[in-house]
Every structure is written in structure tokens, then in C-alpha cells.
Amino acid sequence: MASRTSELVGRVDPAQSFDADALLRFAIASVDGFPQTPSQFIVSQFGHGQSNPTFLIEVHSGSIKKRYVMRKKPPGKLLESAHAVEREFQVLHALGTHTLVPVPKVYCLCTDSKVIGTPFYIMEYLEGRIYLDPMLPDIPPRQRNAIYHATAKALASLHSADVEAIGLRSYGKPKDYCKRQVERWAKQYIVSTGEGKSNRNPRMLDLVNWLRENIPIEDSSGTAAGLVHGDFRIDNLVFHPTEDRVIGILDWELSTVGNQMCDVAYSCLHYIVDISSDEVKKNEGLEFSGIPEGVPSLAEYLAEYCASVGKPWPVAQWKFYLAFSLFRGASIYAGVHCRWILGNASGGERARHAGKKADAIIETAWAFIHRESVLPLHPPQLPRENMQLGNGSGDSLNLSGGRFVPNKKVQELRNKLIKFMEDHIYPMENEFYKLAQSDMRWSVHPHEEKLKELARKQGLWNLFIPFDSAARVKKVISDKAIDELLGAGLSNLEYGYLCEIMGRSLWAPQVFNCGAPDTGNMEVLMRYGDDEQIREWLVPLLDGTIRSGFAMTEPQVASSDATNIECSITRHEDSYIINGRKWWTSGAMDPRCKILIVMGKTDFTAPKHKQQSMILVDINTPGVSIKRPLTVFGFDDAPHGHAEILFKNVRVPSKNILLGEGRGFEIAQGRLGPGRLHHCMRLIGAAERGMQMMIRRAISRRVFDKLIAEHGSFLSDVAKCRIELESTRLLVLEAADQLDLLGNKRARGTIAMAKVAAPNMALKVLDMAMQVHGAAGLSGDTILAHLWATSRTLRLADGPDEVHLGTIAKLELRRAKL
């Protein structure tokens, strides 16, 4: 069974005690939001783990109760470079600020040993589940599989972090990592063993020599390098209290930049040796004792990770990586035992047996080295759970099983959406169109606000928000009122099933507060906004009380190459002055539009992709002039609209800059990945609507003495449309899945494929639907012409086909070179 985080604490070990009053004074002065006049301050110690002592801090102030975690260096004489809490704080801060890797938020670091005796830092307390036993006893088989899947996904997320982009370039040396690590742990083993310390095993010294002689070539080149956790295993993960997903990766003491396969191998140790008990014997891992039902085999877990992060199958190097991980584990346990002998181990009595564990692990390493085969030549096919797709109205081919099938939560939301569309959206389309074609077209239909309120009550509000973006907002500001606006906690893949339904009507997305460009703009603020920007602009956007625009494209340059943009953003004292002309600023004509995200250049002399910045501009700022609405094949899309805007000496506060000067490209890439996929998902829905209308028309209209549906040409064409639609749907879902697992950068190839395929497929399906409808299909009497026009714009919006095809081709050529 899992242990709750709160169940792993006990009394403070006297050997690890410190001045609690001094800690309280420091926390009051240094931790944002810490109660200033606490009525009670309780410190207890986490017993799990044997590295840096970790403590639970409980603070009471009236009816308010807050929890924090403090992690410090152990007291006494320590091995050189060991227990560096400063590095832990650095990596946690970088990941928490710039990535979606699940880590606890860190509040402050104290390097002054005078405060409580050693350096320490204070971080967020995560209430959740920790699985101490990798066998997952008393857990249902299906849940075991989900837990291991989440573990592999968390490791893939960590390994996808770009160390340069998040400021960790100098955190470690990417080349010769294993070579340095072998020497480091050999040295620490020597220092930890011998007279008056843990027993020194000569077989360990032989193991050191074997490792020196078998270091993989990829280690010296750095091709397998990236951020390394150093102690990644299932009991260093905090899982959500009720969901099988990781919300926190703990214990970053050994993190660095280096060979990531060492992390992977270390996370697999329990398959080879059981280190959970006090008495460790050789060869007692899951591969020998028996893998519990639901737990994947080592090869299956490894294949899940490799597929998630895009790494090759490591069959040739696996023996080294596993043996190295066993060697390092033995050295760590020898160090723990040495500290127990010296009286400063944080693991209590469990540390007493660490020396015996070290010797057993050394013998296991040699047994593993002598095995003839340690991995299959090729990765196994990953098993997929099969679930029956529900019978919602308007479903396409209703297939049972398969890889991309919505889970129960998503299926329930999907059925609610379909019913909402049938009961409220489709019946109102004509009314919305009447207003959009009248002299009052730049106003909002009063019934739209009523539908938005109804959607909120039914839990169909802000469904586009990924749970990781929501988590970042919760880290930046703590407000339960905002938490209620942060959607249903869906992944991009899960949202894909729902976004498709919304795409069946041009009016639907905004009713659920899931319309562009608001979704992309909200994503920008959720991922990159600071406390003040979130409160001032994101909250009303989430609440649906205002709308927004995104101003990037310019009429005088080819804006598909964003380095061409000429709009200037010039710093002047505590303000920025904006000058430039933008067009196709969608949403700016809406009377509810209050905020624009403007992309321009803050430094025309900087490197090519560091010139651009993004800044928030209140649309009512003096100098912002909306020149005209633009039309798409005659449609002006009122009241939403697409505006040409002139910015003339527009002065905005310097605090409105997003993320900092020169970060515009970085933000754009983070925004465009999900945004492009949302367009693709909606296009699937638009094509599905076209299919439905086409079929209804074909089975009800006669021509040349037969129903249209009885003509051979129609049968052939409709079958081809279905094939293309289903193929594109799978590609879009695959892109969403990769975006969740790999991140925007590594999924960019598949996202580009989807962005090309979806509009072209939709155009083909909608063109045939119009053809089947004859002249009516070209008129405003059906929605088909408007759906077609919108689909055609998406061969240009968010990048023309040619740009995406170029991305796909470059990745293909790079793959060929490898």
C-alpha cells in the first residue's frame, strides 16, 4: 500500500536537532505568505530516506494551518561535495520556474550555517502518496501498471528539460559523466570504508576496474547527456492523493548534467536487487522473485521510457549502466553505514544494516555482469489498455479498443459536451448568424452569456487548461477562487477528444471559454506570467469577463518568418514605447477584448532569435488605433473579428513585459504547440460535421432516379473521406500524446505533420459536402461555406504549410544522418 506523505514523519532525531526558534524567525522573514504571528510551530522529521535530513514544518495561526518542508545538510564532518542543498535548491528553482517537470516549489535558501547549524532550504509540502515498495503490494494490477507508466512518464519529463534554456548550462559537464562518476564513487567508497568505518570489500575494487574498462563510447561524446536526477526511483516520487500521476520528484542531492541512461538504469534496480528490506541478499529483485501482476517487466518499463523520450533501445550498453548503478548504490550504502558508525546518519536504525546491503549489491553486480543476455535485442511492443468508446450522438466509426480511447472521466465530459451542443448550440446557430450579419454585428448576443453560465455550471468551462499549466498558476498564487477556474485537469490528449466536439460549430468554443486566441493567450500567462500579470489579466480571462487578441502578423513583411517583424518595443525609463502596424489580430474587434499580447523587437542588434519580446497592452491605451476589420472570403467573423491595428507611441508600464526582453521566440514556441493542436482538433470536428451533413443529404436527395447515396462515385468519395478523416484524427491524437510525454520541442515534428494534414483533410471533406449540397453548399443557408473558409485560413494561421513541411523534412534528414 502507499504511505501518505504525512504518515512518514516522526519525532526529530536528537542527533539531527536544531534551533527551531531560529528557523521560525528565518521563515517569517523569508518565506512569502508565511504566517507572521503563528500560535503554534511544530517540527517533525521524515524518517524515509537516508540523505539530507528532511523536516515537516506545521504552522498554526488562528484557523489557518500551513505546512512546509525544510531540508538541510547533516551536521558534523561530511564527504567533500556531498549533501549540497544549495544545488538541490538551484535545480528545483529552475525546473519549477521554467518547466512542467513535477517538482515542489522552493521558497528560500539559507547558506548561513549560523542560523540552525547547517545550510538549508524551505520548499512546498506535497500531500500525496509515496510507494515505498516497488512491488506495490495490495494495489490492484491495473493501478500498478498505471503507477509504473506515470513513473516512466515523470522520468521522460525530467529528461526532456533543456538545461540551457532553464539556466542550468553550468550545472554539470555533459561529457565523460560515467568516467567521472566511477572515480567519484570509488573515492567515496574508499573514504567511507576501512578501519573504524564500514568494511571494505575487495570485490568492489575489482568492480571499479571492470567499469573503467567498459564505459560506453556515447559517454565521452555527450550524446546521451542532459539533466540527471541521480537517485530516481519510485519511492522518491509523490503521487497525487487520488490520481495515478506524479506531482513531485524528490531528493535532488545527486542531480547534475550527465549521461541520462544512468538515471534510467538506477530506476530499474529493483528488478535486479531488493533493497527495500533491512536484510539484502544477492539476486532478489523482481526478475528473480517474480513480477507482480500489472507491474511491467524491466524491458516493458524501459521501452515505455524510450518511446516517451525518443531514445534508442540501449541493448548494447545496458550491462554497463545497470552494473554502474549497482556499484554506485553499494558506495552510497557504504557511506550511510559509515555515517551511522560516526553517529550522524539521518536514516536512524535502518542505517545499521547499510553495510551488509552494500556487500550484497556488489555480489549482485558481478552476477549481472556474468549474465549472457540482459535485454532482448528489440524493445517489446507496449501493452495498451482497451476501453469501449461510448455511443455519443454523432460519433464517427465506433471502434472498441485501440491506443487512443478516452478514459471514463473524458468520456463522461464528452457525452455532456455532445448533449450540450445538441440542446443549446446547434439550435442557436441561426440566431447567432442573424446578429453577425446585421448592423449590430459587433455586439454580443445576449443568449451567449447565458450559455456560458450554463456551461460553467455543468463543469464544461476552461477544459483546454493542461493540469501542468494549472499547477504552475497554483504555485505562483494561492487562491481557492482561482483554483475553481483552472479546468478539469486534463492532458492535451484528453482535451483532444473534447476540442473536436467543440469544433463542430464555429460558435461553440467561446461558449466553453475554449476559443482562440484566448486559449493561447491564457496559456502564455499561465506558463510565463508573474503574480501581478496573472491577477490582472489571466483571472478575468479565465472568468470569461474579458477577451483578448494576439498581435504578431504585420502587413509590410512576410510574418511567417517572425524574425522579419518590424514593430518596435523601446525601453524608456519605467515604460516601453510601442510603434508598429499589425493585422490579422483575431479577437480585437470583440467589444469584450481588453488585452493584447504584442510581439515586437526590443533589441534590433541582438542575435536573430533574441531580438523579439512579448508585452501586454491594454487595448484602451492611448495610441492603440483599430483601423479596420478584415474579411476571410467575405466573412468578417463578427463579433470576434480580425483587426488591423496601428500602435503609435503606445506607452505601457515596464512590468507588462512577459518573461523579460528577448524571450519572445521562447514564449511563441511554448504558445504555438498547444495552439496549433487545438486548431487541428477543431478541424477534425468541422470535418465530422461536414461528413454528417453530407450523409444526411445523400440519403434524402434523389438525382437521376436514384438517391445520391446510391451513386457509385459518391460511395467511393465518401469512403476516401472517412479514411482521411480517421487517419488525420489518429495523427492529431498522436501529436497531443507526444506533446504531453515529450514536450513541445521534441513533439514538433508530429505537431507539424498534424498542422499540415488537418486543414487539407478538412478542406477535402467540406468541399465534397458542399458538392453534395449543390448550390446550397455555397450559400449562407448552411454552415459549410463558413467552415470551409475557416479551414482554409488554417493553412496559413500559426505558420503556413510550407514552414511545417520544412520542419518535417529537416527532422527527416537529421534522422537519416544519424
N, C-alpha and C positions, 0 to 999 in steps of 0.2 A: 504494500500500500504506500501511497505518498504521505510524506510528512508536511504539514503546514509549516510555513516559514516560522510562525510564532511558536511552534512546538519544539523548535531546535535550540531554544535558549535556556539557560540556567543561571546559577549564581556565578559571579565573577571569580575566576581562579585567583587566589591570593597572590600567586606569582605574577599575575598579569594586571594587578590592581593599579589604579592611578588616582589622581586628584579629581574627583567628579565635579566638585565646585568650580575648579578652574576650567573644566570642559564646558560647564554650563555658561560661565561668563563669556567664554570664547564664542559659543554657539549663538548666544543672544546678540553679540556684536557682529557676527559674520554670516549667519545663515538667514537669507531672505525669507520673511514670513514666520520666523521662529518666535513663539510666544515671548513677549518681553517681561511679563510678570508671572512666571509659572508658579502654580500652587504645589506642584509635585514634579519631581525629576527622578526617574528610575533608570538605572543602568543594569543590564544583564548581558551575559556573554553567550554567543553562539558556540555550541560545542562541536558542530560539524566542521571539518577542515582542520588542517594542521599547519597552516602557513601563517599569514599575518593575523594576529588576534582581532576578532571582529565582535562588535558590541551592538546591542539594541538599545536605543535611547527612546524612552517614553516621556512625553512632556504633557502635563495637565495644566490647563488654565481655565478655571470655571468649568463650563460644559464642553470645552474644546479639548480634544486629545489628539496629539500628533506623534508620529513615530519616525525616527531617523536611524540610520546605521552609521556607526563610526568604525573605521578600520585603521589600525596603527601598526607601526613596527614593533616587534617583540623587544623587551628590554634586554640588557646585557650585551656581551660581545657577539657580533654577528659575522657571518662569512662576507667577504668583500662582494659588493654589488647585489647581495641578496636582500629580499624584503623591501624593495624600493617602492614605497607607497606613492612617492612623487610621480613615478612613471605610470602607476595604476591610474592616478588622477588624470594625468595628461591624456592617456588613451581613451578613458571613459568620457572625458570632456569633449574630445574631438569627435568620437563616434556619436555621442548624444546630441551634439550641436549640428553636425553636418551630414549624418547618415540616418538610415532607418534601421540600423542594427539594434536589436533589442537589448539595451543596457539601462541600468538605473541612472537617474540624473544625479550628477555630483554638484554639491553646493559650494564647498570651500576646501582649501588645502592649508594646513598649518605645518610649516617646516621648522618652527621654533621649538626645540626639544624642552625648553624651559616651561612650556605650558602644562603638559602632562607627562613629560619624561622622554617622549619619542615623537617624531613626526607622525601626523595622522591626517585623514580627510573625512568629511561627513557627506553622506550620499542619501539618496531616496531609499525608503523602506518599501520593499515589494511584498505584498501579501499574496501568496500563491502556494503552489505545491512543489516540493522537491522530492525526487525519486532517488533514494539512497542506494537501492539495489537495482542494478541494470536488468535483473531477471524479471522485474516488475511483478512480484507475487501478488495474488489476489486482484489482479487487474484483468478485465475481460480481454480476450485475444484481439478483438478488433481495435480496442483502445490502445493496446500495446503497439500495434502496427502504426497507429496514428501518432503515438508519442515518439517512436523512432523516426517516423517521417518528419515530424517537427524538429527533431534534433538535427537531422541531416540538413534540413532547410535553414536552420539557425546557423550552422557552420558555413553553409554556402553563402548566406547573407554576410557573415563576418568576412569571409574570404573575397567577397566582391567589392569590399571597400577600397576606394582609390586613395592610397596613402598620401600621394602628393596633393590631391585636391582637398584633403581634410587636415593638412598641415602636419603630417607625420613623416615627411620625407627623410628627416634625420633621426627617426626613431630607432633605426637599426640598419645594418648593412645587408642588402639583398643577396650578395654573392658569398659563397663559401660558408653558408649558415651551418650546415651539418658539420663541416670540418671544425668550425669554432665551437660548436656545441659539444662535440665529442671531447675536445680538450677541456672545455669549461667543466663539464660534469665529471670527467676523470679527475681533474684537480680538486673539485669539491668532494669527491669520494675519498680521495687521499686525505684531505684536511679533516673529514668527518670520521675517519676510521683510524685505528691504531691504539696504542697504549692509552688507557684511560678514556677511550671513546668506544664507538661501535666496532665490532670485529671486522677486520679486513679480510676479504675473500680473494684469494689469488685468481680464481676463475673470472672475477670481474676485470682484472688486469688483462687477462687473455682476451676477454670480450672487447676491451678498448682497442687492442691491436687489430682484431678482425674488422671492427668498424672503420678504423683508419684506412684499411686496405680496400674497402668496398663502398666508399662514398660515391653516389651516383654522379655522372657527368653533369646532369642538369643542375646540380647544386652549385658548381663552380660558375656556371653561366648566368644563374639567377632567373632562368625561365620559369621556375616553379615558385618564384618569390612573391610575397605580398604580406599583408598583416597576419601575424601568427599570435594565437591566444596563449599557447604554451601549456595549458592544462585543461584542454577542452574535453569534458566528459559529462555524462548525463546528470551526475549529482552536483555539477556546478551550474545547472540551469534552473531557473524558476519558471514554472509553467503557470499559466492563467488559472485562477481558482476553479473555474468550471469548464474551460475550453482547452483542448489539447494543442496549445500553441505556446511557444516560448515568449515570455515577457521580459526576461532578464538573463544575461550571461554574466556570471560572477567570477571572481578570483583571477584578476588580470596581472598578478605579480610577475609572471614569466613572459608576458607579451613582448613582442618585438617585430621587426620586419625580417622575414626569412623564408625558408622553404615550407610552404603550407602543407605539403604532404606529411610533415611530421605531426601537425595537428590532427590530421585525418587518422593516421596510424594510432596515435595516442588515444583517440576517441574509440578505437576498436579493441583496446587492450582486454576488456572484459570477455571478449570472445576467446582469448588465449589463456588468461590467468584470472582467478577470482581473488581480488584484493579487498573485498568488502568485509571479510571476516578477520578476526584477530589472528587466526592461525592460517597461514597461506601455504599451500602445497603446490608442487610443480604440476603444470598441465591440468588445472582445474577450471578452465574457462568454459564458456557456453558451448564451444565446439566439442568439448570432451564430456561435459556433464549432461548435455542435451539442451537444445534451444527450445525455450517455452513456446507454446502455440501463439502465433501472432507476431512474435519477435522475428524480424527478418534475419536471414543468415548474414554472415560477415560480407560475403560477396554482394548480396542484395542491398545491404546498407551502403556499401562502398559505391555500388552502381547508382544508387539514388543520389548520393552526393555528387559523383562525377557528372551525372546528367544535369543536375541543378546548376552547377557552377561552370560546366563546359570544359572539364579537364579530361585528358586521355586516360584510358584504363591502365593502371600502374603495375601490370603483372611483372615486368622485368625488374622493378626496383622495390617491390613490396617487402621482400625478405629483409632488406636493409632497414627500411623505415620502421617495420614492426620491431626488429631487433634493437634498433636505436631507442625506440620508445620504451622498451623493457629495460634497457640499460639506464636510461635517464630516470625511470621510475625507481630502479634499485638505488641509484645515487640519492634521489630525494628521500627515500625511506631511511637510508643510512644517515642522512643529515637530521631527519626527525628524531631518530634514535639517539644520535649524538646530543641533540638539544635536550632530550629527556634526561640523559645521564647528567648533563650540566645543569638541569633544573629550569630551563626556560622554554620548553615545548608548549605550544598552545593547545595541543590535542588531548591533554590530560593523560589518563591511564592508557588510552588507545595507543599512545606513542611508545609504550613499553615494548610492544611486540613488533615495532617497525624494523628492527634489525633482522629478525627472522624472516620478515616479509621480503627484505632486500635480498637475502640469500636464495629464497625460493624463486624470486623473479629472475635472478641470474641463471639459475638452472633451466628455467622455462625458456629464456632467450637462447641458450645453447640447443635445447631440444627443437626449437623453432628453426634455427639456422640449419640444422641437420635434416629437416623435412625435405623430401624430394620436390613436392609441389605445395605452394602456399596460396595460390589463387587459380581459378580457371583461366584459360587463355583469353576468353572473351567475356564481357560482362553479361550476367543473366538478364533475361527480359524481366522488366519490373512488373510485379503483380499489380492489378488495379481492381479496386472495389467496384462491383456492379450495382447500380441502383436503378429502379424503374422510373422513367420520366413520366410525370403526371399528365393527365389528359386535359390540359388547358385549352380553352377555345382558341382556334386559330393556330394550333401547333403545326409545325411542318412535319416531316416524317417522324413518327413517334417510335424511336428505336430504344430497346431496352439494353442496358449495359453500355460498355464503351468507356473511353477515358474521360471525356468531358460530359459529365452528367451532374446536374445541380444537386446539392445536398438537401436535406429536409428543410433547413432554415430558408435557403434560397428558393426552393420550390414553393414554400408557403407564401413568400413575398411575391413570387412570380404569379401565382394564382390570384393574389389580391390585386396586383397590377392589372392583369388581364380583365378582371371584373370591373375595376375602376375605369379602365379605358372604355369598356362596353357600356357601362352605366352613365358615365359622365363626360368623357372626352369626345368620342365619335358623335354623340347626339348634338354637341355644341359646336362642331367644326363650322357648319354653315353660318352660325351666328357670329363666330369669330371672324370669318371671311367677310361678312357683310360690313362689319365695323372697319376692317382693314381696307376696304375699298371705298369707304365713304369719306366725306370731308373731315370726319373726326378720327381718321385712321391713326393719328399719332397720340391717341389716348388709349387707356387700358380698359378692356371690357370689364364691367363690374362683377360679372359672374366668375371671372378668372380668379379674383381674390377669394371668393367663396370656395372655389375648387381647391385652392392652395391650403386653405384652412382645413378642409376635409381630408386632404392628403396627409397633412401633419397628424391629424387625429388617428388616421389609420396606420401610422408608422411607415409612410411611404415618402419621407422627407429626407433630402440630402443623402440619398443612397449611394452616391458616387464616391463618398469620402472613404479612402482606404483606412484600415484600422491603424496603420503605422503613422499616417498623417494626423489622425485624431490623437494618437498618443503623444505626438510632438506638441500639439496645442495644449494638451493637459499638462505637459512638463513646463511649458512657458508660463501659463497662467492657470491658477487653480480656482475654478468657479463652477459649481454644480449646474448653474443655469446654462452655461456654455456647453457642458457635457451633454445636455439633452438635445443639442443641435448638431451633434457630430455623427449623425447617421447610424447605421446598423452594424458598423464594424466589419465591413465586407472587404475581401480582397478584390483586386482588379478582375480576376477571373470570375468571381462570384457576381460582381456587378455586371459583367458582360451579359449574363442571361437576362438581366432586368433592363439594362440600357437598350437592348434590342427591342423589347416590348414598347418602350417609350418612343423609339424611332419610327413606329408605325404611324405616328401623327406628328406633323410639324409643330403642333401646339402643345403637345404633351410634356416635353422635358421641363419647360419653365414652370408648369403646374406643380411638379415634384421638386422644384429648385435644383434641377439637374441639367440646365441648359447652358450651352456655350454662349459667350465666352466666360460666363460667371464661374463655371466649374473650374476652368483652367486658372482663372484669377484667384479663386479661393484656394486652389492647390498651392499657388505661389505664396500666398500669405500664410498658409498652414505650414509650409516647408521652410520658408525663408523670412517671414515677418517677425518683428520683435514684439515685445509685450504691448507697446503703445499702438503699433500698426494693427495688431490683431484686434485689440479692443475697439479702436476707432472705425476700422473698415471691414475686417473679417466678420465680426459678430453681426452687424446689420445685414451683411450679405448672406450669412448662414440663416438669419432670421427671415430673409426674403423681403425685408422692408425697403431695400435699395437694390439696384442692379449696377452693372459695371461694363467697361469697354477695354479693349486691348489695342493700343496704338503702336503699330510697328511698321506696316507697309507704307511706302512713300511713292507718290506718282512719278517723280522725276528720275528714279533709279530702279534697277532690277532688284527688288527686295527679296527675291528667293535666295539671293546671296546677302545675308544680313550684314556682312562687312561693308556693303555699299551704302548703308543708311547714312543720311547727312544731318538729321536733326541733332542739334547741339544741346548739351546739358552742362552749363558752365557754373562753376562754384563762385559765389560772391558772398564773402563773409559767412553768415549763418544761413544762407539761402542758395538755391540753384536757380539759374535763369534758363528757360527753355525756349528755343526758337526752331521752328521747322513746320513742314506740312505733312500730314498723314492722311491716308484714305483707307477705305475698307475697314474702318474701325467699327466692327459689328457691335450692336447694342447701344451705341452712343446716342441714337435718336430716341430711345425709350425715355419717357418722362421720368422714370424712376432711376435712371442712370445718374449716379452721383460721383463715381470714382473711375479714373482711367489709370491703367498701368501703361506708361510710355517708355519705349525703348529708344535711346539716343546715345550719342557719344560724349563721354566726359573727358576723354583724352585722345585727340586725333593723332598723337605721336607715339602712343603706346603700341606694343605688339598687336598684331592684327585682331586677335580674339580677346584682347584685354581693353579695347577702346570703348566697348559698349557697356552701358549701365541701364538699369530699370528704376523708375521712380514713380511714386504715387502722386497723382494730380487730381485735386478736386475739380470737377468739370465746371464749377461756377467760379473758378479763379479768374481774375481779370486777365485778358489776353488770350483766353481759350475761345475760339470762334468756330462754330459749326457752320460750314459753308453750304453744304447741300447733302441730301440723301442720294445714294447711288442705287441703281437697279440691277437686278440679275435676270437677264432675259425678260425684262419688263416688270419683274416682281420687285417691289421695294421692301417687302417683308415687314411692313408696318404692323404693330408699333415698335418692333425691335430695331429694324433699320441698319443700314451700313453707311457711315458718315465720312465725309471729307472734312478734316478739321485743321484749322490754322492755329499754331501756337506762336504768339508774338510777344516776346519779352514776358513770358509767364514766370512769375516768381513763386517758388514753393519752398517751404522750410527744408533745411538740410536733413532733418530727421526723416524725411519722406523717402530717402534713397533706400533701395532694397538690397540688403546684404553687404553693401559697400560699393565703391567705384570699381569699374572694370569687371563686375561679376554678371553682366547681362547675359552673356552666352551661356554661362553655367546655369543660370536660372531658366533660360529659354529651353535648354535641353531637358531640365527637370520637369518643366511645364508641358513640353510638347509630346513626350512619350505617352502619358495617360490621355492627354487631349486628343492626340491622333487616333488612339484606340477607341475613345468614346465616339468619335465621328464614324469609325468603321462599324462599331456595334450598332449605331443608329441606322447606318446604311443597310445592314442585314435586315433590320426591322422594316425599313422602307421597301426593300425588295420583297420581303414576305407579304407586305400589304399589296404590292403590285401583283404577286402570284395569286393571292386570294381573289382580288378583283377580276383578274384575267380569267380564272377558272369559273367564277360565277357568271361572267359574261358569256364565256364559251359554251356553258351548258344551258343557257337560256335564250340565245340568239341563233336564228336559222339563216343560212345563206346557201343558195343553190340547192334547195330541198334537203339540206342536212344541217344539223347543229354544227356550229363552229368546232365544237369538241370532237366531232366525228371526222373531221378532215385530217388526212394523214400529215399534212405539213404542220398543222397545229400540234398534233401529238408528238411529233419529232422535236419541235422547237420547245415545247413546254418541258419535255423530259431533259433537254440540254440545259434549260434554265434552272431546273431543280438540281441538276448535278453541279452546276457552277455555284449556286447559292449554298449548297451544303458544303462544298469544298472550301469556299471562302469563309463560311462560319467556323469551320474547324481551324483554319489558318488564324483567324482573329482570336479565337479562344486560346490557341497555342501561344500567340503573341502575348496575350494577357497573362497566361501562366508563366511564361518566361519573364515578363516584367515583374511579377511577384517574386519569383525564385532568384533571378539573376540581377535584377535592377535594370535601369533604363539603358545604360551603356552597353551591357552585354546582350541585351534583347533587341538592340537597334536594328539588326538585320531582319529579324522576323517581323518587327513592327513596320519596317519599310515595305516588306512584301505585302503585309495586310493593307497598308495605306494605298498601295497601287492596285491591289486586287479588288478591294471592296467597292470603290466608286465605279470601276469599269464593269464589274459584275452587276451592280445595281442599275447602271445605265442600260445594260443589255436587257435585263428583266423588265424594267419600266418601259423601255422602248417597245418591247413586244406587247406589254399590257396596253399601251396606247394604241398600237396597231390593231389589236383585237377589238378595242373600243371604237375604232374608226375615228371620225371627226370629233366625237365626244371626248376622246382621249386627249385631243389637243386643246380643248376648251377649258374654261374655268369651272365647268359643271362637275368635273371630277378633280380629285387631288393629284392625279397622276402627273400632269404637266409641271406642277409646282414641285413635286417630289423629284422629278427628273432634273429640273433646273438646279435644285439644291444639290443633288448628287453630282451634277457636272461641275459645280464650283469646287467640290472637294477633290477634284483632280489638280487643283491649284492651291486651295487653302491649306495652311500648315505644311507648305512645301509642294512644288509641282512633281508630277510623276517622274520627270527626268532626274530630279535630285535624289529621290528614293531609289530609282533604278541604279543610279551611280553608286549609292551606298551599298546596295546588294552586290553589284559587280565587284567593287573593291574588296569586300569581305570574301567573296568567292575566290578572287585572285590571290588574296593573302593566304587563304586556306590551301590553295594549290601549292604555294611556295613552301608551306610547312610540310 
